[in-house]
């Protein structure tokens, strides 16, 4: 049936009590199954799997993908099939909605792991026990639920805010369950087919898979691996026939990490990301790796590995020093290694972080209405009078009033006991969390954008500078946990509050019980934490030994971890200031901040017609160039296909490349991510036991 909604006049003139009575009489489906055992179990399982894919994608790109629509389509297709086989009844629309709440909240549990926690590991050069991350992540995320529900009555019931991403999920659910379910089965099949095809390629490209198959199962001495490096054939010709090595300003392009690859997960990510964002990232990549990095290498600001026998491990030499060694016959150019890690860590990280942070903060504070409106409803604008019509199905406000102080005390205890953060710091940060949650939720309500990264920099800078001043006064060393953990608490609570209300929106549209969705969100928090936390350690820290450089262990050409790089970059600025930086880095910081300011100002003046994003440019700086190029190529490919079939309703092309484009991209990501994770786990845990 068509989704019923109030008119603009009713939204502005009715009291909240009138709106609640109308919703209860016209939309609410009180007797329909919603949070059932099977919807909870399905959401728990799908949420766990999809949180694993988010961990993989976030490690590569710093981006966390919404998994609501993917889970809705998968669950719809799965229970349609089971129903046809007479093995289970079909899901109701509200069971599917409850399931997506669980799956979506599970998917977002990877955010703290790939940002504040990873940055703290690097900054302090420690690896914390898994149970600390698990407990901290769960507690702060549940706090987000308790912060969200007092705001739910205002943003959803009273103001009927759009929450575009949540609304889109509600429309899809309504379409699937209102006699148009055939498209849902097509989308589910397209998703699974894309995942299967990409999975086959991922298996062929996985060294652990191929070694397990050919050596350990088939008894061969050698094994074949599909090389994802598209230029491998050319460099084989270089070694065999002496072909010319491509260089920029005399620097081998391989040293600049400019090697094309076939990364199907990133191609699918580009399809979801869109051509504008990916093109901005491509600009950042070209400026950094094609123009600035060669200049900084030859100028001596970026140094390479010292190739001399007996050199101290980790020692570096400049381009000029290497030239002298080559002329003296002591070393060869082929021994001089720069690489993406040196380019980013020694130089590019500074301007990359600067353009992202300044761009995101300017974008936020250039929209004062988003901030002002966030607090407008707290001034008693339109209060519901008399009886509360929906009080029996809403999460009681007293749960938040009782639960939040308890969880806040637990959080302060954990931060102090485990990370040495003073109690007062955490307790002062918690009221700020509520303020920033309001801003985040209002931004999510209007745009589906949660500025948690930008907002988290406010407590990170504030408490970091206070801690630095205290340390200077007492002669102690600054504690990186003070800025990283307080900012991590802010990001986790505010992000979960905003994401929960976006998940509640489709339930409100379809007549679901909000109290059950709150319970479902908590179930998803547990699912995501229980899957993503051990997987985080297995994928990135399985070979760690005390004394190792944690950042070097976790970061690789495959996993750049740009979100954590940004968080650590800000912490480095807080700790060291700018005095120790080279002149070229200082100039790059100034120019990057200026460019971000100008670009965002032009975007505002042109009302979005100028679409180049400083934040996306910064991502292109810290991401591996091949990943950026794959995302751009995927965005171009799917943009072309969408445009070609956009107005050809009824054709197979329209069904596949317009209506099923998102499921196809999601399937590509899931197939590549899950099989990529499997290859890593086999290499770490299984193959060593087979020797």
N, C-alpha and C positions, 0 to 999 in steps of 0.2 A: 504494500500500500504506500501511497505518497506520504512523506514525512511531514507531519503537521508542525507549524511554527507560528509564533505570534507576529503580528504586523509591527512595523516600526512605531506606529502611533500607540499601540498597546504596550510595547516595551517601554516607551517613555512616560506613559500616563498611568499605567497600573501600578499598584503597590506590589511588593514582593509576595504578600499573602495571596493576592488575586492571581498572580502568575503561578504560584504553587498550586492553587486550587484548580486552575485551568489545566495545568500539566497532569495533575493527579486524575482528573476526569477524562481527559482526551488522549493522553500519550502513555501513561503508566500501564504496564502489562504485569500486574501483580502476581498472577497465577502462573506465568510462563517460567519454566525452569531456567535458571541462570548460572549461579555458581554451584554446579553439581560436581560430584566426584570425578566424572570423566572430563568435564571442562577444566577442572583444576589440574588433573593429571596431564591432559593434553597441553595445557599452557605451560606447566612445569617442564615437560619434556621439550617442547618446541622452544620455549624461552631459554633453556639451557643450551640447546644446539645453536640457536641464533646469537646468544651471548658469546659463544665461541667464535662465530664468524665475525662478530663485532670486534673481538679482541684482535683477531688477525688483521682486519682492515684498519683498525685504529693504529696498530703497530706500524703499518705501512704508510698511512696517510694522515694520521691525527684526526680523522673524521669518524664520528659515531653515526651509524645509519639507523634510521627508524625502521623497526621490524614489524610494525603493526599490520600493515597491509599484506606483507609476506605471510605472516602467521594466519591471518584471516583466510586467505586463498588456499593455503595448504590444508588447514583444518576443514574448510568447506569441501575441498576435493576428496580428502581422506574419508570423511563421514558419508559423503555421497556414495563413494565406492563401497564402503562397508554396508550402507543401507541397501544398495542394489544387490549385494551378495547375501542379504538377510542375516548379517553378522552383528548389526547394531542399528539402532534407530538414528535417523538423521539428526544432526545438531539443530537446536533451535537457534534463532537469530541472537537471542540473548546469551545462550551458552557460548556462541562464537565470540560475542562481544566480551564476555567475562574472560574467555581464553586469551583474547588479544591484549587485555589489560595485564594479564599475568606475563605473557610473552614479551610485551613491550617494556615493562619495568625490569624484567630480567636482562634484556638487551642493553639497557643503560647502565648496568652495574659495572661495566668495564671502564667507565670514564675515570674514576679516581685512580685505578690501577695504572692507567696509561698516562696519567698527568702528574698529580701531586705525589703519589707514592713512588713512582719511578724516579721522579726528579729528586726526592729526598734520598732514595737509595744512592743515586749518583753523587749528590752533594756531600752527604755524610760518608760515602763509600762503605755502606753497611748493607746487609740483607736481613731484614726483620723476619721473625717467625711468621709462618702463614696465618696462624690463628689471630695474630694482631690485625692484619689487613682484613681478614674475614669479619672479625667483630666490629672493627671501626667502620667498615663499609656498610654493614647491616644496620648498625645503630644510627648512623647519620642519615641513611636512606629512609629508615622508618620515621625519623624526625621530619623528613620532607613530607611524608604522608600526613603527619599530625599538624604540620604547618599549613598544608594545602586545604584541608577540609573547612576550617573557618573561613577561608577565602572563596570556597566553592559556592556558597550561597550568594555571594555578591557577584562574582564574575560570570557564573553560569545561570543560576536561577533568576537573579534580578536583572543584570545588565544584558544577559543573553549574548555574551561576547562570541565572536565567530570561531576562534580556535581552528584555523583553516585545515591543519593536518588532521585533527580529530574529526572535524566535519567531513572531510574526504573519506575517512574510514567509515563513518556512519552511512554515507551515501552508498559506498561500495557494499556494505552489509545489507542495506535495504534493497539494492539491485539484485544481489545474489539470492535473497529469500523472498522476492516478490514476483515470482514467475519468470525471472530473467536469469535463472541459474545456469543456463547453458554456457554463457560467457565465463562464468566462474570456473566451470570444468575445463574450458579451453585454456584459461589463464593458469590453472593448476598444472595442466599437462605441459604447457609451454615452460613454466618454471622448472618442473622436474626434468624435462627434456634438455633444457639449457644446462642444468646442474649436472646431468649425466654426461653430456658431450664434453663439457669443460673438465669434469672429473676424469674422464679417460685421458685427456691431454695432460692433466696434472699428474696422473699416475705415471705416464710415459716420461715425464720430465722430472719425476722424483727419484733421486739417486737411491734412497733407502728402499723404495718400492722395487726398483729394478734389481738392486742387489739381492734383496730377499727372494724375488722371483727367480732370477737366472742363476745365481750362485747357490743359494741355500735350498731352494725347492727343486730346481732342475739340474743342479750339479755342474753347471758350467763354470769355467775359470774366469771368464770375463762377462761383462754385461753392457747393454746399450742404454744410453740415456738421451732423451730428446733434449737438445741444447736450446734453452730459451733465449740465448744470446743470438740475435739475428745476424750479427756480423762475424760469427765464429768462423765461417767459411773463408772470409776475407783474410783474417789474421792467420789462418792456416796457410793461405797463399803467401802471406808476408814471410812466414817462417820457411816455406818451401821454395818459393820463387823470388824472394827478395822484393816483393811489391812495396810501393811507397807507403810509409806510415802517415796517416793524416795527422796534421798538427795545427794548433792555433797559437800564434806568437811563439812558435818553436816548441810548444808543449804538446806532447803526445795526447791525443784526445781521450785515450784510455785513462790517463792520469787525471783527467778532468771528469771522469765518470760518464763520458758521453758515448755510451754504447747502447744501441737500441735492443729491446727485448720484447718477448711476447708474454705479457702478464695479463691473463684473461680476467682475473679478479679486478684489476685496475681498469680494464676496458669496460667491464660492467659498472664499476663505480663511476666512471666518466659519464655513462649513459644516464645514471640517476642524478649526477651532479649538474649536468647541463653545460651548454657550450660557453656561456658567459664566464662562469666560475672557472672552468678548465682553461679557457683562453687566458684569463688573468694569471693563473698558475704558470702557464706556458711562458708568459712574458717574464715573470720572475725567474724562471729557470734559464731562459735565454740570456737575460741581463747578467745573472750571476755566473753561470758556468761557461758561457760563450765569450763574455766580454770582460767582466771584472776578475774572475778567478785567474785567467791567463796573465792578466796584468799584475795581480798580486803575487803570483808564483815567480814571474820573472823579476819583479821588484823586490823580492825577498820577504814580503809580509807573510806569505804562506810557505812553510818549509816542508821538505820531504825527508824520508828516512835516510839516516847516515849509512852508506853502504860499506864503509871501511871495516875490515876484519878487526875484532876487538872493540868496536865502538860500543859505548854504553847503550843498553837496550832502551829504545824510545828516544834516543838523541836525534836531533834534526839538523839539516844543513840547508842553507839558502841556495837559490839557483846559481848565484855567482860563485859560491863555494864549490858547488857541484861542477860547474864549468871548469874551475881550476883543477879539480881532481881528475876530470876527464882529460884535460890537456896534459897533465902530468903522468897519465897512464895508470893512475891508482885505481880508477873505477870506470865503469861504462854507464852510458845514459840509461840502459835497460835496468840498472840496479837502483836508479833513483825513483822512489815511489812517493807520490803525493796522495792521490785518491780523494774520494768525496768526504771521508771523515776529517782529513786534515783541512780541506777547504772550508767545511762548515764549522768545525770546532775552533780552528785558529782565527778565522776571519769572518765568514759570511753570517754566522749565527747572530752577530751583533746587529747588523742592519736588517736581517730577516725578522728578528724578534721586535725590533723597533717599529718597523712598518706595520706589523700585525697588531701590536699593542696600541699604538697611537691611532691606527685606523679604526680598531674596534671601539676604543673609548670615544673618539670623535663621533662615530656613527651613533653611539648610545646617547651621549649628552647633546647631540644636535637635534634630538627628538625629545625636547622637554615635556611634551604632552604625554609621552609614554610614562615618564617618571611622575609627573604631576597627577595624571589620571590614576596611577597606581594607588595613590593615597586619598583620592577624592571620596571613595566609598567609605573610608574609615572615619569621615567627619560626620557621620549620621545623616546621609543624604535622604534615603528613603527606607525607613525601617518597617518591617512587617508588624502589623498591629494584631492584637488578639491572639487567637489560637494558631499554633504552627501546624499547617495541614500535612506537612511531610516529615514532621519530627520523628515519626515511628520508623522511617526507612533511611533517614540520614544518619551519618556517623555522629553520635552525640558530641556536642562541643566540649563537654566535660572530659571526654577522653583525651582531647588535645591539652586542655588546661592541667590535667593531672599527669599525663604522660610526658609532655615536653620538659617540665622541670626535672623529672626523674632521668630521662635520657640525656638531658644537658649535663647533669651531674656526672653521669657515667662517662660521657664524652670527655668532660674536663679531667676526670680521673685517668682515663686511658691516655690522653694527650700528655698529662704530667708524668705518669708512671712510666710509660713506654718511650716517650720522646723528649722528656724534660721540659715541656712547655709549661710555663707558670700558670697556675689556676686562674689568675685574674685575666690573663690574655684570652683564654678560651671563653670565660664567662662574659667578658666585655664583647667578644666577637659574636656571641649568640644573639643579642638584640639586633646587631647589624645584619645577621642572617635573615631575620624577619623582614627588615627593610629591603634587602636585596632580593628576597624571594618575591615580594610584591612587584618589584620592577621586572624581574624575570617573567613572572606569570603574566603581567600585563603585556609584555613584549610577545610572549608566546600566544596570548589570546588574539592579538592583532595580526601577527606576521608569521607565526610558527617558528620564530627565531628566539632562542634563549641565549642571552648574552652572558652566560655564566663565566666564560673565559675572561672577558673584559672586566666584569664586576669583581671577579676573584682577585684581580690585580690590586684593587683598592685595599683590602685587608692585607694582602701580601706586602705591598709597599709600606703601609701604615705601621703594622706590627714589626716588620723587618727593620725599619728605621729606628723604632723605639728600642728594639732588642740590641741593635748595633750601638746606639748611644749608651745603653746600660752597660754593655760589654766594654766599651771604651772607658767608661767611668770606673769600672771595677777591675780592669785589666784582664778580663776573661775573653774567651773567643766567642763570637756570635754563634748562636744555635740556629742552624738552617731550618729546624723543625718549627720555630716560632712563626716564620712567614709562610712556609710551605703547608704546614698542618692547619693553621687557622684559615688560610685561603682554601685548602682542601675541604674543610668542614663547610665553608660558605658555598663552594661550588656543588658539593654533594647534596646539601639540604635544599638549596634554591633550585638546582636542576631537577631534583626529584619532585619538588612541589609543583613546578611548572609542567613537567611531563605528566604527572598524575592528572592534573586538571585537563590536559589535552586528551588523555585517555578517558576521562569521565564524560567528555563532551558527546561522543557517539552513544554512550549509554543513556545520557539525558535525552538525546534525540529519539532514541528507540524505546524509551520507557523502562529502563533498567533500574534496579535498586542500588543507589549509590553506596550504601553500607557494604553490600557484597562486593562492589568493585574495589572498595578500600581494602577489604580482606584479600581480594585477588591480587592487588598491587603488592601487598606484603608477601604473599606466596611467591610472586615473581621476583621480589628482592632476594628471597632465600634461594630460589632456583639459580638466579644469575650469579650470586655470590659463591654458591657451592660449586658451580661449574668453572667460573672464570678465575677464581683465586688459585686453585691448584694448577689449572692450565697455564696461568701466568708464570708460575714457578717452573713448571715442566718445560715450557717453550723457551724461556729466556734465561733461566738461572740453574738449569740442571747440571751444568759443568762448573758452576762457581765453587771456588775454594777460598777459605779465609785468606785475606791478603791480596786477592785478585782485584783488579780495577773493575768495579761493578759496571760502570758505563760502557767500558770496552767489551765486557761480556755480553751486555744486553743489546747494544747497537751494532747493526751490520748493514751491508749493502741491501739485504733483503728487508730488514726491519729498521727503518730510520727513526721511528718513535718521535715524530716532530712535535707532538703536544708536550711530551716530557721535556724535550729540548727547549721549548719556549718557557716553560715553568722554571727550569734550571737557569736559563739565561737571565730571567728577571732576578732570581735569587743571587746570581753572580754580580749583577749590577748593584743590588742592594749591599752586598758584602764588600765589593772592591771599589765601587764608584767608577769614575772614568779616568782617574789620573794615571793608571798603569797601562792604559790602552795606547796603541800606536796612533800616530796622526791620521793614517788612512782609515782606521776603524772609527775614530772620532768623527771625521768628515762623513763617513758612510752613515753613521747614526744621525747626524744632523740632517743630511740630505734625505734619508729614508723617512724620518719624522716629518720633514717639510712636504715631501711628496704625498705622504698619507693624509696630511692636513689639507693640502690642495685638492687631491682627488676626491676626498669626502665632501669638501665644500662645493666642488663642481657638480658632484652627484646630487647634492641637495638643491643647488640652483637650477639644475636641468630636470629636477623631479624624477631622477632615476634613469634618464636617457643616456647619461654617461655611466656606463656599467662596469668599468674596470675597477676591481676591488683590491685595495691595499692588503687586506687580510689574505686574500687568495694569492697575491703576488708573494707575500712572505712565505706561504706554504710552498710555493714553487722554488723558493730559495733553500729550504731545509729538507725537502723531499729528494730522493734519488731522481736524477733527470729522466731515467727510463720509465719510472712510475708515472711521473708527470706527463710525459709524452703519450704513454698508453691511455691515461685518463682523457687527455685531449682528443686522441684518435677515437676513443670510444664515444665521447660526446659528439664529435663530428659525424661519426657513422650513424648513431641512433637519431641525431637531429635530422640528418638527411632522409633517413627512412621514415621518420615521423612526418616530415613536411611532404614527402612524396605521396603518402597514403592518407594524409589528414582528412581530405575532403572526398575520399572514395568509400563512403559508407557501404556496408554490405559486401565488400570484397575481402578476400582472404588476407591481402596485404594490410587492410585497415584493422582487421581483427588482430593480426599478429603484431604489427609494428606501431599501432596507435593504442589500442585497448589493452594489449598484453605487453607493452614495452617494459613497464616497471617490473612485472613478474619475470620476464626474460633476464633483465639486468640483475635482479635479486637472485635468480637461479644461477647465473654465471658466478656471482660473488660467493654464494653458498657452496657451490660445487668446488671452486678453486680453494676456498678457505678451509673447508672440512678436510679435503684430501691433502692440502698443504700441511695442515696441523697433523694429520695422520702420518705423513712422511717424516715430520720432525720427531714425533713420539717414537716411531719405529727406529729411527736412527739413534735416539738417545737411550731407549729402554730395552728394545728387543735385539737389535743386531749385536751389541756387545756380549750378550748372553749366548749367542750362537757360534761364537768363535771357539 
